[in-house]
């Protein structure tokens, strides 16, 4: 078992004896918000309800079981992660042949998402950037331009909040927790926006941009100002680069439910709870359908329009 290390993630501190190399080290002596500890042997028996299953890789799956006093994520390749009801304690029971690097990917993704869900937050799958007026999120299925839009705004002076998981605290106003500051893009998008030097090959053919400077990242929890449902449209004469229309609360809630980070795992049993949370969010924050021109040449217009709507970037922290 490795010595525990403190990492900065999602606006808090995770203390873990599993090495999480994608996360920056936490400075100072503030208490940890979450702890992850490796356990020897098999996980204890659990009499609980199977909520759902999901495909992690072509050869690995995961199941989410809810017991009376814990949530259990059981990965066929990396083992079991038991999470306490408040989400603050995570116990990892690795399999004999578990790959720690693969387990770290699971932690940063689904494990933390379940921890946030257990704590009462809503975990959306999308990208987000921070302006001086607040954080705006971009939600959409794959290949709709979330990452491209977020990185283009970051290059123009906004600060990247996340490019994958956006945990939202359902208070008034809602609070957006930052995610991992790694942007995953196809080659054509990076060529248009500019890659820089910190690019590596990721899963599924995408490239990963790491190492954004501190003044291009939002590391703190911030107010969530608006949510955009990206809807790319083909170029047409007279079409603006971006046009938005506010959705009603019910439609917004349905759309947000479909873009939950762990929706497949939560299953039907958690659907009423998930609906309550998405409805609450849609009542607190405007959700817009954002029609954008599917044209790289008009990306600067899109960036300028969003800047006009939400104002300049925030000042970097100390």
Secondary structure, 3 states (H helix, E strand, C coil): CCCCEEEEECCEEEEECCCCCCCEECCCCCCCCEEEEECCCCCCCCCCEEEEEEEEECCEEEEEEECCCEEEEEECCCEEEEEECCCCEEEEECCCCCCHHHHHHHHHHHHHHHHHHHCCCEEEEEEEEEECCEEEEEECCCCCCHHHHHHHHHHCCCEEEECCEEEEECCCCCEECCCCCCEEECHHHHHHHCCCCCEEECHHHCEEECCCCHHHECCCCEEEEEEEEEEEECCCCCCCCEEEEECCHHHHHHHHHHCECCHHHHCCCCHHHHHHHHHHHHHHCEEEEEEEECCHHHHHHHHHHHHHHHCCCCCCCC
